[in-house]
Amino acid sequence: PIGGDFTLTGEDGKQVSWEDFDGKYRTVYFGYTYCPDVCPVDTQRAMAGLKAFEKENPALGAKIQPLFISIDPERDTPSRLREYAVDFTTDSEHWLFLTGHLDYIRRIGAERFQLPVMKQTHADRLVVVDKWGNPRGSFDWHEAGQLVEMETLMTSLLAEESEPDEQVQKRQQREEAIRQMQESGVIES
């Protein structure tokens, strides 16, 4: 089930697994490279914000893996994602731009991050994920107060030495719900 691991294709054409980032904090943004307005602004804002945060918090900064997941995979081929990465960041090696089949990406959004994901739409949110792979918060880049909340959360994640029991329970509940939906035929395995 996608409630756990999933695999997408990176801008270099190689397969990237969610479990490849175990032990790293992650930020996840769903967007698309041909977006005429919101995605480029949000991508630049996300990159600038994370870069500033990493500069202020070097102990955490090196442990953050930013991910951009395309919601227009028909046009966002690995080569297009590579071009987009170069256009929007001088740190394209640190950021990962991922693509895959749209139905699969929709499931990732819904099952893993509790975000609606539709072709060529976006939730205008950046999801912060702890080093155990648990989504811990979803933040709107358009609201300054939420940026402060995001930074506070990311700083508090640094202090965690073991996975919080609450997160273990949430993950188990999510995986059980997905298993039940698969057994009842609501979703495919």
N, CA, C and O of each residue as an XYZ file, in Angstrom:
756
protein
N       0.821     -1.204      0.000
C       0.000      0.000      0.000
C       0.859      1.259      0.000
O       1.989      1.253      0.487
N       0.321      2.314     -0.539
C       1.054      3.576     -0.595
C       1.129      4.214      0.782
O       1.915      5.141      0.981
N       0.348      3.753      1.725
C       0.444      4.263      3.085
C       1.860      4.125      3.631
O       2.228      4.817      4.579
N       2.649      3.244      3.045
C       4.037      3.050      3.438
C       4.963      3.588      2.367
O       5.044      4.796      2.140
N       5.661      2.672      1.710
C       6.650      3.050      0.710
C       5.990      3.318     -0.641
O       4.911      2.801     -0.930
N       6.647      4.127     -1.459
C       6.250      4.316     -2.849
C       7.487      4.662     -3.645
O       8.504      5.076     -3.087
N       7.396      4.489     -4.958
C       8.533      4.737     -5.840
C       8.086      5.605     -7.001
O       7.044      5.355     -7.608
N       8.880      6.633     -7.312
C       8.635      7.512     -8.447
C       9.931      7.643     -9.246
O      10.972      7.121     -8.845
N       9.860      8.340    -10.374
C      11.021      8.534    -11.241
C      11.562      9.943    -11.055
O      10.812     10.917    -11.118
N      12.870     10.048    -10.824
C      13.522     11.328    -10.634
C      13.867     12.005    -11.946
O      13.719     11.421    -13.020
N      14.329     13.247    -11.849
C      14.673     14.026    -13.044
C      15.848     13.428    -13.798
O      16.094     13.790    -14.949
N      16.580     12.514    -13.162
C      17.680     11.836    -13.840
C      17.227     10.519    -14.479
O      18.036      9.793    -15.057
N      15.912     10.214    -14.368
C      15.363      8.994    -14.949
C      15.470      7.779    -14.049
O      14.984      6.706    -14.407
N      16.097      7.921    -12.884
C      16.262      6.797    -11.963
C      15.067      6.693    -11.017
O      14.415      7.688    -10.701
N      14.798      5.469    -10.577
C      13.720      5.226     -9.624
C      14.142      5.720     -8.235
O      15.270      5.493     -7.796
N      13.224      6.391     -7.565
C      13.467      6.921     -6.228
C      12.378      6.370     -5.319
O      11.188      6.510     -5.601
N      12.793      5.750     -4.236
C      11.860      5.165     -3.273
C      11.732      6.081     -2.063
O      12.695      6.731     -1.656
N      10.545      6.123     -1.500
C      10.310      6.914     -0.284
C      11.271      6.452      0.816
O      11.769      7.268      1.591
N      11.524      5.165      0.879
C      12.409      4.628      1.912
C      13.872      5.032      1.704
O      14.683      4.886      2.619
N      14.219      5.534      0.522
C      15.578      6.029      0.291
C      15.912      7.183      1.227
O      17.084      7.488      1.448
N      14.883      7.826      1.778
C      15.086      9.018      2.602
C      14.926      8.746      4.091
O      14.871      9.679      4.892
N      14.852      7.469      4.464
C      14.759      7.155      5.885
C      15.899      7.839      6.628
O      17.049      7.808      6.190
N      15.566      8.454      7.756
C      16.562      9.170      8.550
C      16.717     10.625      8.148
O      17.446     11.375      8.797
N      16.029     11.038      7.071
C      16.070     12.447      6.634
C      14.697     13.075      6.836
O      13.670     12.406      6.721
N      14.696     14.339      7.131
C      13.457     15.105      7.160
C      13.124     15.418      5.712
O      14.029     15.596      4.896
N      11.845     15.487      5.379
C      11.449     15.740      4.004
C      10.422     16.858      3.958
O       9.618     17.031      4.873
N      10.470     17.600      2.880
C       9.389     18.529      2.553
C       8.865     18.087      1.193
O       9.639     17.750      0.297
N       7.553     18.093      1.051
C       6.932     17.590     -0.167
C       5.986     18.654     -0.713
O       5.155     19.203      0.010
N       6.136     18.932     -2.010
C       5.259     19.882     -2.701
C       4.755     19.220     -3.982
O       5.547     18.695     -4.765
N       3.440     19.246     -4.194
C       2.840     18.736     -5.423
C       2.601     19.919     -6.358
O       1.907     20.867     -5.991
N       3.163     19.871     -7.550
C       2.992     20.946     -8.514
C       3.259     20.438     -9.913
O       3.399     19.234    -10.128
N       3.330     21.351    -10.862
C       3.651     20.949    -12.229
C       4.418     22.058    -12.922
O       4.206     23.241    -12.655
N       5.308     21.662    -13.810
C       6.274     22.602    -14.378
C       5.677     23.578    -15.384
O       6.254     24.639    -15.623
N       4.541     23.244    -15.976
C       3.931     24.143    -16.954
C       2.919     25.092    -16.312
O       2.244     25.843    -17.016
N       2.809     25.065    -15.006
C       1.895     25.949    -14.291
C       2.283     27.398    -14.591
O       3.449     27.763    -14.437
N       1.326     28.231    -15.016
C       1.662     29.587    -15.411
C       1.875     30.559    -14.255
O       2.441     31.633    -14.463
N       1.440     30.215    -13.046
C       1.546     31.216    -11.983
C       1.916     30.648    -10.614
O       2.998     30.952    -10.111
N       1.079     29.852    -10.007
C       1.260     29.448     -8.614
C       2.499     28.580     -8.399
O       3.298     28.869     -7.508
N       2.675     27.534     -9.187
C       3.789     26.599     -8.956
C       5.163     27.270     -9.027
O       5.992     27.030     -8.149
N       5.434     28.099    -10.036
C       6.757     28.736    -10.057
C       6.993     29.628     -8.836
O       8.084     29.637     -8.266
N       5.967     30.372     -8.445
C       6.093     31.249     -7.281
C       6.282     30.414     -6.022
O       7.170     30.689     -5.215
N       5.433     29.379     -5.855
C       5.547     28.526     -4.674
C       6.876     27.790     -4.639
O       7.482     27.666     -3.575
N       7.337     27.302     -5.779
C       8.609     26.588     -5.822
C       9.743     27.513     -5.411
O      10.590     27.137     -4.600
N       9.766     28.725     -5.968
C      10.815     29.673     -5.601
C      10.718     30.063     -4.130
O      11.736     30.173     -3.445
N       9.509     30.270     -3.649
C       9.294     30.642     -2.249
C       9.742     29.493     -1.332
O      10.387     29.721     -0.309
N       9.393     28.262     -1.712
C       9.793     27.101     -0.916
C      11.312     26.982     -0.873
O      11.896     26.749      0.185
N      11.935     27.142     -2.014
C      13.392     27.025     -2.074
C      14.072     28.107     -1.253
O      15.017     27.829     -0.514
N      13.600     29.331     -1.378
C      14.194     30.434     -0.619
C      13.975     30.231      0.879
O      14.891     30.431      1.676
N      12.776     29.840      1.255
C      12.469     29.632      2.664
C      13.298     28.517      3.271
O      13.835     28.664      4.369
N      13.405     27.404      2.562
C      14.195     26.289      3.082
C      15.680     26.626      3.138
O      16.384     26.224      4.064
N      16.143     27.359      2.148
C      17.558     27.742      2.144
C      17.864     28.648      3.342
O      18.888     28.477      4.004
N      16.976     29.612      3.621
C      17.159     30.500      4.772
C      17.095     29.701      6.072
O      17.895     29.918      6.982
N      16.138     28.776      6.150
C      16.005     27.959      7.356
C      17.246     27.099      7.565
O      17.740     26.982      8.687
N      17.750     26.496      6.491
C      18.944     25.664      6.588
C      20.160     26.479      7.013
O      21.019     25.986      7.745
N      20.230     27.726      6.552
C      21.352     28.593      6.924
C      21.311     28.905      8.419
O      22.346     28.936      9.084
N      20.092     29.137      8.945
C      19.930     29.435     10.367
C      20.052     28.185     11.234
O      20.380     28.286     12.416
N      19.794     27.021     10.670
C      19.790     25.763     11.414
C      20.640     24.724     10.689
O      20.105     23.746     10.169
N      21.951     24.922     10.649
C      22.792     24.028      9.853
C      22.702     22.560     10.277
O      22.873     21.673      9.441
N      22.439     22.289     11.550
C      22.335     20.903     12.000
C      21.153     20.203     11.337
O      21.222     19.005     11.061
N      20.086     20.924     11.082
C      18.902     20.356     10.445
C      18.993     20.466      8.931
O      18.561     19.567      8.209
N      19.552     21.563      8.457
C      19.579     21.830      7.028
C      20.124     20.709      6.176
O      19.546     20.389      5.137
N      21.216     20.108      6.587
C      21.818     19.036      5.796
C      20.975     17.767      5.814
O      21.198     16.859      5.013
N      20.011     17.700      6.723
C      19.190     16.500      6.863
C      17.836     16.626      6.179
O      17.020     15.708      6.262
N      17.580     17.747      5.502
C      16.293     17.968      4.842
C      16.382     17.554      3.378
O      17.322     17.930      2.679
N      15.402     16.781      2.917
C      15.320     16.387      1.509
C      14.043     16.999      0.924
O      12.953     16.479      1.161
N      14.162     18.102      0.160
C      12.981     18.687     -0.484
C      12.586     17.881     -1.735
O      13.434     17.523     -2.552
N      11.287     17.608     -1.861
C      10.759     16.844     -2.986
C       9.647     17.625     -3.680
O       8.746     18.152     -3.028
N       9.720     17.693     -4.999
C       8.677     18.272     -5.848
C       8.101     17.090     -6.619
O       8.813     16.432     -7.376
N       6.798     16.820     -6.424
C       6.163     15.706     -7.122
C       5.206     16.276     -8.160
O       4.291     17.029     -7.826
N       5.424     15.911     -9.419
C       4.619     16.455    -10.517
C       3.209     15.881    -10.522
O       2.999     14.691    -10.287
N       2.251     16.757    -10.797
C       0.858     16.336    -10.966
C       0.433     16.512    -12.420
O      -0.757     16.592    -12.725
N       1.421     16.572    -13.312
C       1.185     16.600    -14.753
C       2.234     15.692    -15.407
O       3.032     16.142    -16.229
N       2.218     14.398    -15.028
C       3.299     13.517    -15.472
C       3.361     13.280    -16.975
O       4.406     12.876    -17.485
N       2.271     13.519    -17.694
C       2.319     13.338    -19.145
C       3.301     14.315    -19.785
O       4.000     13.966    -20.736
N       3.352     15.537    -19.264
C       4.279     16.531    -19.809
C       5.559     16.649    -18.982
O       6.616     17.001    -19.507
N       5.457     16.356    -17.694
C       6.628     16.483    -16.819
C       7.463     15.212    -16.847
O       7.482     14.425    -15.901
N       8.145     15.046    -17.962
C       9.067     13.925    -18.133
C      10.321     14.205    -17.300
O      10.515     15.334    -16.849
N      11.158     13.218    -17.092
C      12.396     13.483    -16.364
C      13.221     14.623    -16.978
O      13.777     15.442    -16.246
N      13.303     14.684    -18.297
C      14.095     15.765    -18.907
C      13.453     17.127    -18.661
O      14.163     18.107    -18.437
N      12.123     17.208    -18.700
C      11.441     18.474    -18.405
C      11.661     18.864    -16.936
O      11.873     20.039    -16.633
N      11.613     17.895    -16.037
C      11.866     18.185    -14.623
C      13.294     18.687    -14.416
O      13.529     19.571    -13.593
N      14.240     18.128    -15.156
C      15.635     18.567    -15.070
C      15.750     20.031    -15.493
O      16.424     20.818    -14.828
N      15.091     20.400    -16.603
C      15.092     21.794    -17.069
C      14.484     22.714    -16.008
O      15.023     23.781    -15.712
N      13.367     22.289    -15.448
C      12.675     23.079    -14.428
C      13.572     23.282    -13.207
O      13.643     24.381    -12.657
N      14.253     22.222    -12.790
C      15.147     22.313    -11.638
C      16.220     23.367    -11.873
O      16.509     24.169    -10.985
N      16.802     23.372    -13.046
C      17.849     24.339    -13.372
C      17.295     25.758    -13.425
O      17.966     26.706    -13.016
N      16.064     25.904    -13.930
C      15.439     27.225    -14.017
C      15.135     27.832    -12.650
O      15.176     29.052    -12.492
N      14.828     26.985    -11.656
C      14.325     27.517    -10.402
C      15.244     27.392     -9.207
O      14.901     27.859     -8.121
N      16.382     26.786     -9.371
C      17.267     26.699     -8.215
C      18.714     26.523     -8.633
O      19.021     25.903     -9.652
N      19.581     27.077     -7.829
C      21.009     26.836     -8.015
C      21.406     25.588     -7.231
O      22.558     25.156     -7.275
N      20.448     25.020     -6.518
C      20.678     23.857     -5.672
C      19.896     22.658     -6.213
O      19.284     21.915     -5.446
N      19.917     22.473     -7.540
C      19.112     21.415     -8.155
C      19.576     20.025     -7.752
O      18.815     19.067     -7.888
N      20.806     19.886     -7.260
C      21.254     18.575     -6.811
C      20.639     18.201     -5.471
O      20.445     17.019     -5.187
N      20.331     19.193     -4.648
C      19.738     18.925     -3.333
C      18.243     18.626     -3.457
O      17.733     17.722     -2.795
N      17.552     19.373     -4.292
C      16.128     19.145     -4.513
C      15.940     17.954     -5.429
O      16.769     17.701     -6.304
N      14.853     17.219     -5.234
C      14.506     16.153     -6.150
C      13.161     16.466     -6.776
O      12.217     16.861     -6.092
N      13.088     16.284     -8.082
C      11.864     16.514     -8.837
C      11.424     15.154     -9.372
O      12.169     14.488    -10.091
N      10.199     14.748     -9.012
C       9.748     13.383     -9.266
C       8.491     13.342    -10.115
O       7.677     14.265    -10.096
N       8.349     12.256    -10.858
C       7.173     12.054    -11.691
C       6.804     10.565    -11.672
O       7.566      9.729    -11.186
N       5.647     10.262    -12.199
C       5.166      8.893    -12.258
C       3.808      8.880    -12.937
O       3.457      9.838    -13.625
N       3.053      7.837    -12.763
C       1.712      7.746    -13.337
C       0.750      8.579    -12.480
O       0.818      8.529    -11.251
N      -0.143      9.340    -13.117
C      -1.018     10.260    -12.394
C      -1.890      9.554    -11.353
O      -2.027     10.051    -10.235
N      -2.474      8.420    -11.692
C      -3.316      7.724    -10.715
C      -2.511      7.330     -9.477
O      -3.007      7.404     -8.353
N      -1.284      6.917     -9.692
C      -0.404      6.542     -8.588
C      -0.081      7.771     -7.734
O      -0.105      7.701     -6.505
N       0.218      8.884     -8.382
C       0.534     10.119     -7.661
C      -0.685     10.604     -6.882
O      -0.543     11.108     -5.768
N      -1.879     10.459     -7.451
C      -3.097     10.806     -6.713
C      -3.204      9.994     -5.428
O      -3.533     10.524     -4.367
N      -2.924      8.712     -5.543
C      -2.978      7.846     -4.358
C      -1.937      8.265     -3.329
O      -2.213      8.269     -2.129
N      -0.748      8.616     -3.790
C       0.295      9.070     -2.867
C      -0.203     10.305     -2.118
O      -0.086     10.381     -0.895
N      -0.753     11.262     -2.846
C      -1.268     12.476     -2.208
C      -2.331     12.169     -1.168
O      -2.286     12.681     -0.050
N      -3.284     11.334     -1.542
C      -4.411     11.037     -0.646
C      -3.999     10.129      0.512
O      -4.275     10.433      1.672
N      -3.341      9.023      0.195
C      -3.064      8.019      1.208
C      -1.881      8.374      2.106
O      -1.892      8.074      3.300
N      -0.883      9.000      1.544
C       0.322      9.272      2.325
C       0.274     10.633      2.999
O       0.727     10.790      4.133
N      -0.290     11.640      2.281
C      -0.218     13.015      2.776
C      -1.567     13.660      3.062
O      -1.626     14.816      3.480
N      -2.646     12.927      2.843
C      -4.005     13.430      3.061
C      -4.243     14.754      2.322
O      -4.851     15.681      2.856
N      -3.749     14.815      1.086
C      -3.933     15.990      0.227
C      -4.631     15.561     -1.058
O      -4.286     14.535     -1.643
N      -5.616     16.352     -1.499
C      -6.222     16.045     -2.795
C      -5.232     16.391     -3.907
O      -4.664     17.483     -3.926
N      -5.036     15.467     -4.815
C      -4.105     15.684     -5.923
C      -4.850     15.399     -7.211
O      -5.327     14.287     -7.435
N      -4.944     16.408     -8.048
C      -5.607     16.297     -9.335
C      -4.645     16.805    -10.403
O      -3.722     17.564    -10.108
N      -4.863     16.386    -11.632
C      -4.006     16.834    -12.722
C      -4.063     18.353    -12.837
O      -5.137     18.955    -12.858
N      -2.888     18.950    -12.909
C      -2.704     20.387    -13.109
C      -3.459     21.238    -12.090
O      -3.962     22.312    -12.420
N      -3.535     20.758    -10.866
C      -4.022     21.563     -9.744
C      -3.017     21.368     -8.619
O      -2.143     20.505     -8.706
N      -3.132     22.139     -7.596
C      -2.202     22.001     -6.481
C      -2.885     22.440     -5.210
O      -3.857     23.194     -5.230
N      -2.358     21.954     -4.107
C      -2.951     22.262     -2.813
C      -2.309     23.492     -2.180
O      -2.711     23.902     -1.092
N      -1.315     24.087     -2.843
C      -0.608     25.256     -2.305
C      -0.068     24.995     -0.907
O      -0.063     25.888     -0.060
N       0.379     23.787     -0.672
C       0.839     23.399      0.647
C       2.190     22.700      0.538
O       2.498     22.035     -0.451
N       2.964     22.873      1.568
C       4.227     22.170      1.699
C       4.080     21.255      2.906
O       3.771     21.718      4.004
N       4.299     19.975      2.712
C       4.161     18.999      3.787
C       5.541     18.748      4.406
O       6.516     18.508      3.695
N       5.604     18.808      5.727
C       6.833     18.513      6.454
C       6.713     17.094      6.996
O       5.706     16.722      7.598
N       7.771     16.306      6.765
C       7.786     14.894      7.129
C       8.971     14.651      8.066
O      10.075     15.135      7.818
N       8.734     13.898      9.146
C       9.818     13.625     10.088
C      10.767     12.563      9.540
O      10.536     12.011      8.464
N      11.830     12.282     10.281
C      12.857     11.361      9.779
C      12.422      9.907      9.768
O      13.160      9.042      9.296
N      11.215      9.624     10.289
C      10.664      8.274     10.222
C       9.644      8.149      9.093
O       9.034      7.095      8.912
N       9.464      9.237      8.331
C       8.565      9.207      7.181
C       7.129      9.591      7.487
O       6.251      9.394      6.646
N       6.865     10.136      8.674
C       5.510     10.529      9.059
C       5.223     11.975      8.679
O       5.985     12.865      9.056
N       4.142     12.235      7.940
C       3.748     13.627      7.695
C       3.408     14.273      9.033
O       2.599     13.741      9.793
N       4.021     15.417      9.323
C       3.814     16.048     10.622
C       3.106     17.386     10.537
O       2.643     17.909     11.550
N       3.017     17.941      9.346
C       2.313     19.207      9.191
C       2.232     19.586      7.735
O       3.072     19.197      6.925
N       1.206     20.353      7.412
C       0.981     20.832      6.050
C       0.787     22.338      6.146
O      -0.059     22.813      6.904
N       1.569     23.085      5.380
C       1.619     24.531      5.565
C       1.378     25.279      4.252
O       1.900     24.908      3.201
N       0.587     26.324      4.340
C       0.269     27.185      3.206
C       1.353     28.251      3.096
O       1.565     29.038      4.019
N       2.038     28.264      1.947
C       3.131     29.212      1.733
C       2.647     30.656      1.612
O       3.457     31.582      1.666
N       1.353     30.858      1.453
C       0.828     32.212      1.281
C       0.592     32.923      2.607
O       0.322     34.124      2.623
N       0.688     32.202      3.715
C       0.409     32.780      5.018
C       1.676     32.823      5.867
O       2.242     31.787      6.216
N       2.112     34.049      6.194
C       3.355     34.225      6.953
C       3.310     33.483      8.283
O       4.313     32.909      8.705
N       2.162     33.488      8.943
C       2.036     32.795     10.229
C       2.280     31.304     10.096
O       2.838     30.678     10.997
N       1.865     30.735      8.975
C       2.085     29.306      8.780
C       3.558     29.002      8.521
O       4.042     27.926      8.873
N       4.267     29.939      7.912
C       5.703     29.746      7.710
C       6.426     29.695      9.052
O       7.346     28.900      9.244
N       6.000     30.548      9.970
C       6.587     30.545     11.306
C       6.273     29.215     12.000
O       7.143     28.623     12.640
N       5.023     28.751     11.870
C       4.638     27.459     12.451
C       5.472     26.327     11.862
O       5.888     25.418     12.579
N       5.713     26.386     10.555
C       6.501     25.356      9.899
C       7.928     25.334     10.451
O       8.468     24.268     10.748
N       8.530     26.509     10.584
C       9.886     26.580     11.121
C       9.937     26.074     12.555
O      10.889     25.397     12.942
N       8.921     26.396     13.343
C       8.853     25.913     14.726
C       8.773     24.390     14.750
O       9.470     23.739     15.528
N       7.927     23.827     13.901
C       7.808     22.374     13.831
C       9.136     21.749     13.428
O       9.591     20.794     14.058
N       9.754     22.278     12.391
C      11.004     21.691     11.910
C      12.084     21.736     12.995
O      12.868     20.798     13.140
N      12.117     22.818     13.744
C      13.089     22.926     14.830
C      12.789     21.893     15.919
O      13.706     21.278     16.462
N      11.512     21.703     16.235
C      11.161     20.723     17.282
C      11.459     19.296     16.838
O      11.754     18.440     17.672
N      11.388     19.027     15.538
C      11.689     17.688     15.050
C      13.136     17.290     15.340
O      13.440     16.114     15.540
N      14.013     18.280     15.360
C      15.426     18.022     15.646
C      15.618     17.392     17.020
O      16.522     16.578     17.211
N      14.779     17.761     17.968
C      14.926     17.282     19.343
C      14.434     15.845     19.521
O      14.736     15.217     20.536
N      13.697     15.327     18.575
C      13.147     13.984     18.710
C      14.236     12.929     18.505
O      14.910     12.899     17.476
N      14.385     12.076     19.500
C      15.386     11.016     19.405
C      14.774      9.683     19.025
O      15.472      8.784     18.557
N      13.464      9.553     19.224
C      12.776      8.336     18.816
C      11.410      8.732     18.261
O      10.889      9.807     18.557
N      10.856      7.856     17.467
C       9.570      8.123     16.837
C       8.491      8.226     17.912
O       8.328      7.307     18.714
N       7.754      9.335     17.935
C       6.700      9.496     18.935
C       5.627      8.413     18.810
O       5.226      8.054     17.703
N       5.169      7.897     19.947
C       4.141      6.858     19.962
C       2.912      7.274     19.162
O       2.316      6.456     18.460
N       2.538      8.530     19.268
C       1.371      9.034     18.535
C       1.541      8.851     17.028
O       0.583      8.510     16.334
N       2.745      9.072     16.522
C       3.007      8.920     15.094
C       2.991      7.453     14.686
O       2.525      7.115     13.598
N       3.493      6.588     15.546
C       3.453      5.153     15.274
C       1.998      4.707     15.162
O       1.638      3.974     14.241
N       1.167      5.148     16.094
C      -0.256      4.783     16.082
C      -0.955      5.326     14.836
O      -1.748      4.616     14.217
N      -0.672      6.569     14.462
C      -1.283      7.145     13.254
C      -0.904      6.349     12.017
O      -1.754      6.059     11.176
N       0.381      5.993     11.903
C       0.837      5.228     10.745
C       0.145      3.870     10.695
O      -0.305      3.435      9.635
N       0.061      3.207     11.839
C      -0.593      1.901     11.892
C      -2.069      2.012     11.522
O      -2.593      1.158     10.806
N      -2.746      3.058     12.002
C      -4.152      3.266     11.663
C      -4.321      3.535     10.168
O      -5.239      3.012      9.536
N      -3.424      4.358      9.604
C      -3.489      4.672      8.177
C      -3.281      3.400      7.348
O      -4.016      3.147      6.393
N      -2.276      2.608      7.719
C      -2.003      1.384      6.982
C      -3.147      0.380      7.106
O      -3.461     -0.320      6.143
N      -3.770      0.305      8.274
C      -4.911     -0.594      8.462
C      -6.102     -0.134      7.625
O      -6.781     -0.958      7.012
N      -6.360      1.163      7.593
C      -7.464      1.691      6.777
C      -7.238      1.386      5.299
O      -8.172      1.018      4.588
N      -6.010      1.538      4.845
C      -5.686      1.244      3.445
C      -5.864     -0.249      3.171
O      -6.419     -0.630      2.140
N      -5.402     -1.081      4.077
C      -5.557     -2.532      3.916
C      -7.032     -2.902      3.809
O      -7.410     -3.716      2.966
N      -7.867     -2.309      4.660
C      -9.296     -2.599      4.626
C      -9.929     -2.122      3.321
O     -10.794     -2.801      2.767
N      -9.504     -0.961      2.827
C     -10.042     -0.467      1.556
C      -9.620     -1.376      0.405
O     -10.389     -1.594     -0.531
N      -8.400     -1.907      0.474
C      -7.945     -2.828     -0.558
C      -8.731     -4.126     -0.506
O      -9.128     -4.650     -1.546
N      -8.958     -4.646      0.681
C      -9.719     -5.886      0.820
C     -11.153     -5.748      0.345
O     -11.732     -6.698     -0.183
N     -11.729     -4.564      0.533
C     -13.116     -4.347      0.120
C     -13.215     -3.908     -1.342
O     -14.317     -3.751     -1.867
N     -12.065     -3.710     -2.004
C     -12.059     -3.338     -3.417
C     -12.231     -1.852     -3.680
O     -12.370     -1.448     -4.835
N     -12.224     -1.026     -2.636
C     -12.363      0.418     -2.806
C     -11.138      0.978     -3.539
O     -11.260      1.852     -4.398
N      -9.964      0.461     -3.186
C      -8.723      0.855     -3.872
C      -7.967     -0.403     -4.269
O      -8.177     -1.468     -3.690
N      -7.090     -0.279     -5.257
C      -6.284     -1.399     -5.718
C      -5.042     -1.529     -4.850
O      -4.584     -0.563     -4.240
N      -4.511     -2.740     -4.810
C      -3.265     -2.979     -4.065
C      -2.097     -2.356     -4.771
O      -0.965     -2.452     -4.295
